[in-house]
Amino acid sequence: MVTIKDIARIANVSHTTVSRALNNSPMIKEPTKRKILEIAAQLNYSPNVNAKSLVMQKSHTIGLFLTSFITGTSASFLADTIKGVNGAISQDYNLFIRGIDDYQDFTSINRQRFDGIILMSQSVRDNPFIYHVLQKEIPLIVLNRDIEEESVYNICSNDAEGSKQAVEYLIENGHRDIAIIEGTSSFKSSQMRKDGYLQALIDHGISLKSSYAVKGNYDMESGFLAMEQLLSLKDPPTAVFCSNDDMAIGAMNCAFEKGLKVPDDLSVIGFDDIGYSQYTTPPLSTVKRPVEQISLLGAKKMLTLVQGGLEAEKIFVNTELIIRSSVKRIS
């Protein structure tokens, strides 16, 4: 492997000069810098990241943490999160991905291991992790969940407004018996989406039937079981707002199994706009929640943050109502 000393010997300069030239130091004159860079290129020199880390006290590792990989996290949500972050993290950094619930304690989370941490936060249960990272003075960006800590860079979508728009769309199409399949109870997104659902009903003078609010767990199976519960009611709803698309797909499958047609017999609308939603039968109307966009933006901000060039800020990314074929207008 080619080393800095090899380049120094060929260029007839000290290895300190070579190191400074490779790091674009203003202390090195341009002709010397150019000569050293040309030699490095000819020798296919690549820096030893581990050695550089020891000298600069950097790990060259960015941590991507989620509340959990197991409970309440859909495969599509996880994929969009990783795709977004990975799309911005340069080759200068390693990406370390874990669930917070994998840890008994956080003693291994420190500045020696992480140059920065991106947290895709789904629950208030993440707060001890957030406080630990802040205490260790590790650069932190929190995505997905609106948090109160003003010193943290925070990027999230306005889920309450998105779900309100979805339910208002059902109301505009004549529906007044509208049920909700809720998400994982401990997740902040579940509460925000229910808040939007309730606000839409209140704004249009529609009373909520307690039997129309059914718990789910952000997966297809819970959507199926929740729809079973709704269809067993004496007065089943004409439309169902599902707090994510995975549950909406499960709910639609349950309706089909019961001999019902969507949307002729029952309208269904989801949330997230996952890749599968446009290929269901019928294609699913939903709310586009830009998880990949939020993750990509968060990773870009992290690269600036680790260089010390970013002030704390809260950013809301807008959702978008995607109208397809799973909602029918009724009189």
C-alpha positions in Angstrom: 0.0 0.0 0.0 1.3 3.4 -1.0 2.0 5.7 2.0 2.6 9.4 2.6 6.3 8.5 3.2 6.5 7.0 -0.3 5.1 10.1 -1.9 7.5 12.3 0.2 10.5 10.3 -0.9 9.6 10.6 -4.6 8.7 14.3 -4.3 11.8 15.0 -2.2 9.9 16.7 0.6 9.0 15.9 4.2 6.0 13.7 4.9 4.6 16.6 6.8 4.6 18.7 3.6 2.8 15.8 1.8 0.2 15.6 4.5 -0.5 19.3 4.4 -0.7 19.3 0.6 -3.2 16.4 0.6 -5.3 18.2 3.1 -5.2 21.4 1.0 -3.3 23.4 3.5 -2.7 27.1 2.6 0.8 26.7 4.1 2.0 24.8 1.0 2.8 26.7 -2.2 0.6 25.8 -5.2 3.5 24.4 -7.4 4.5 22.0 -4.6 0.9 21.1 -3.8 0.2 20.4 -7.5 3.4 18.2 -7.8 2.5 16.2 -4.7 -1.1 15.6 -5.9 0.1 14.5 -9.3 2.5 11.9 -7.7 -0.3 10.7 -5.4 -2.6 10.2 -8.4 0.0 8.3 -10.4 0.6 6.0 -7.4 -3.2 5.5 -6.8 -2.7 6.8 -3.3 -5.7 6.5 -1.0 -5.6 7.8 2.6 -5.7 5.4 5.6 -9.0 6.4 7.1 -8.3 4.6 10.4 -5.0 6.3 10.8 -6.5 9.7 9.9 -9.2 9.1 12.4 -6.7 8.6 15.2 -4.8 11.8 14.3 -7.9 13.9 13.9 -9.9 12.3 16.7 -12.7 11.5 14.2 -14.5 8.2 13.7 -15.7 9.0 10.2 -18.9 7.3 11.2 -22.4 8.6 11.0 -25.0 6.8 13.1 -28.5 6.3 11.8 -30.8 5.2 14.7 -34.5 4.3 14.6 -36.8 3.7 17.6 -37.1 0.1 16.6 -36.5 -2.2 13.6 -39.1 -4.7 15.0 -42.0 -3.0 16.6 -44.2 -0.7 14.5 -41.6 0.1 11.8 -42.8 -1.0 8.3 -40.3 -2.3 5.8 -41.1 0.5 3.4 -40.5 3.2 6.0 -37.2 1.6 6.9 -36.2 1.3 3.2 -37.1 5.0 2.5 -35.2 6.2 5.6 -32.0 4.3 4.7 -32.2 5.2 1.0 -32.6 8.9 1.8 -29.7 9.0 4.3 -27.4 6.9 2.2 -28.1 9.1 -0.8 -26.3 12.0 0.9 -23.6 10.4 3.1 -20.3 10.6 1.1 -17.7 7.9 0.8 -15.7 9.7 3.6 -18.1 8.3 6.1 -19.3 4.9 7.2 -23.0 4.6 8.0 -23.9 2.7 11.1 -27.6 1.7 11.4 -29.3 0.4 14.6 -32.5 0.4 16.6 -32.5 2.2 19.9 -34.3 -0.8 21.5 -31.3 -2.9 20.7 -29.4 -1.2 23.6 -29.6 -2.0 27.3 -27.7 1.2 28.0 -26.0 3.9 25.9 -22.5 3.8 27.2 -21.1 2.8 23.8 -22.7 5.9 22.2 -19.9 8.5 22.4 -17.8 11.0 20.4 -15.1 8.4 19.8 -17.5 6.2 17.8 -19.7 8.7 16.1 -19.0 12.0 14.4 -22.7 12.6 14.2 -26.1 10.9 14.8 -29.2 11.0 12.7 -32.3 9.9 14.7 -35.4 8.8 12.9 -37.5 9.3 16.0 -40.9 7.6 16.2 -41.7 7.7 19.9 -41.3 9.8 23.1 -39.4 6.7 24.3 -36.5 8.0 22.4 -36.0 11.0 24.7 -33.5 9.3 27.0 -31.4 8.5 23.9 -31.7 12.1 22.7 -30.6 13.5 26.1 -27.6 11.0 26.2 -26.4 12.1 22.8 -26.7 15.8 23.8 -24.8 15.1 27.0 -22.0 13.5 25.1 -22.0 16.6 22.7 -22.4 14.4 19.6 -23.9 16.4 16.7 -27.5 15.3 16.4 -30.3 15.7 13.9 -33.8 14.4 14.8 -36.1 13.5 11.9 -39.8 12.5 11.7 -41.0 13.6 15.2 -41.6 17.2 16.4 -39.5 17.6 19.6 -39.4 20.4 22.1 -35.6 20.6 22.5 -34.7 23.9 20.9 -31.0 23.1 20.7 -31.5 20.2 18.2 -31.9 20.4 14.5 -35.4 18.9 13.8 -37.0 17.9 10.5 -40.4 16.4 10.3 -43.6 16.3 8.2 -46.9 17.9 9.2 -48.8 14.6 9.7 -51.8 16.2 11.4 -52.4 18.4 8.4 -51.9 15.5 6.0 -54.5 13.3 7.8 -56.9 16.2 8.1 -56.7 16.7 4.3 -57.3 12.9 3.7 -60.4 12.9 5.9 -61.7 16.1 4.4 -61.4 14.5 1.0 -63.7 11.6 2.3 -66.2 14.2 3.6 -66.2 16.1 0.3 -67.1 12.8 -1.3 -70.2 12.5 0.8 -68.9 10.2 3.6 -69.9 10.9 7.2 -69.5 7.5 8.7 -65.7 7.5 8.7 -63.6 5.2 10.8 -59.9 5.4 11.6 -57.4 2.5 12.0 -54.7 4.0 14.3 -51.0 3.4 14.3 -48.7 2.1 17.0 -50.0 3.7 20.2 -46.6 4.8 21.5 -45.6 6.6 18.3 -46.0 10.3 18.1 -47.1 10.0 14.4 -50.1 7.9 15.4 -51.4 10.7 17.7 -50.7 13.4 15.1 -52.6 11.5 12.4 -55.5 10.9 14.8 -55.5 14.6 15.7 -55.9 15.5 12.1 -58.7 12.9 11.7 -60.6 14.3 14.7 -60.0 17.9 13.6 -61.6 17.2 10.2 -64.7 15.7 11.8 -65.0 18.6 14.3 -64.6 21.2 11.5 -67.5 19.6 9.6 -69.8 19.0 12.6 -69.5 15.2 12.4 -69.6 13.4 15.8 -67.1 10.6 16.5 -68.3 7.2 17.2 -65.9 5.5 19.7 -66.4 2.2 17.9 -65.0 3.8 14.7 -61.5 4.2 16.3 -59.6 0.9 16.2 -56.0 0.3 17.2 -53.5 -0.9 14.7 -49.7 -1.5 14.7 -48.5 0.0 11.4 -48.4 -3.5 9.7 -50.7 -5.3 7.2 -51.9 -7.9 9.7 -53.1 -5.3 12.2 -54.9 -3.4 9.3 -56.6 -6.7 8.4 -57.7 -7.4 11.9 -58.9 -3.8 12.5 -61.0 -3.9 9.4 -62.5 -7.2 10.6 -63.5 -5.4 13.8 -65.1 -2.5 11.9 -67.0 -4.7 9.5 -68.5 -6.6 12.3 -70.2 -3.5 13.7 -74.0 -3.2 13.4 -73.5 0.1 11.5 -70.1 -0.3 9.7 -68.5 2.8 8.3 -68.7 3.8 4.6 -65.0 5.0 4.6 -61.9 4.1 6.6 -58.8 6.3 7.1 -55.8 4.1 7.7 -52.9 5.7 9.5 -50.4 4.1 7.1 -50.5 2.3 3.7 -49.4 -1.0 5.1 -52.5 -1.1 7.3 -54.7 0.2 4.4 -53.5 -2.8 2.2 -54.3 -5.2 5.0 -57.7 -3.5 5.5 -58.5 -3.8 1.7 -57.6 -7.5 1.7 -60.0 -8.0 4.6 -62.8 -6.2 2.7 -62.2 -8.4 -0.3 -62.2 -11.5 1.8 -65.6 -10.5 3.2 -67.0 -10.1 -0.3 -66.9 -6.3 -0.4 -65.5 -4.2 -3.2 -63.3 -1.2 -2.7 -64.5 1.5 -3.4 -68.0 0.4 -4.5 -68.9 -0.9 -1.0 -66.3 0.7 1.1 -63.8 3.6 0.6 -60.3 3.3 1.9 -57.5 6.0 2.2 -54.0 5.5 3.5 -51.0 7.5 4.6 -47.3 7.5 3.4 -47.6 6.7 -0.3 -45.4 3.7 -0.3 -44.3 2.1 -3.6 -46.9 -0.6 -3.4 -49.9 1.8 -3.0 -50.2 2.6 -6.7 -50.3 -1.1 -7.6 -53.0 -2.3 -5.3 -56.5 -3.2 -6.7 -57.8 -0.5 -6.9 -54.8 1.9 -6.6 -54.8 3.4 -3.1 -55.6 7.0 -2.5 -53.2 8.2 0.2 -51.1 11.0 1.7 -47.6 11.3 0.5 -45.3 11.6 3.4 -41.8 12.3 2.0 -39.8 10.1 4.3 -37.0 9.7 1.8 -36.9 13.5 1.2 -36.8 14.2 4.9 -34.0 11.6 5.4 -32.0 12.9 2.5 -32.3 16.5 3.8 -31.3 15.4 7.3 -28.2 13.6 6.0 -27.2 16.7 4.0 -27.6 18.9 7.1 -25.6 16.4 9.2 -22.6 16.7 6.9 -22.7 20.5 7.5 -23.3 20.0 11.2 -20.3 17.8 11.8 -18.2 20.6 10.2 -19.6 23.0 12.8 -21.5 25.1 10.3 -25.2 24.7 11.3 -27.5 26.4 13.8 -30.4 24.5 15.4 -33.6 24.9 13.4 -37.0 23.2 13.0 -38.2 22.4 9.5 -41.6 21.1 8.5 -41.9 19.3 5.1 -45.3 19.4 3.6 -47.4 16.3 2.9 -49.4 15.9 -0.3 -52.8 14.2 -0.9 -52.5 11.6 -3.7 -55.9 10.8 -5.3 -56.2 7.4 -7.0 -59.2 5.0 -7.1 -60.0 3.7 -3.7 -62.5 6.4 -2.7 -66.0 6.6 -4.1 -68.4 9.6 -4.0 -71.7 8.8 -2.3 -74.9 10.8 -2.1 
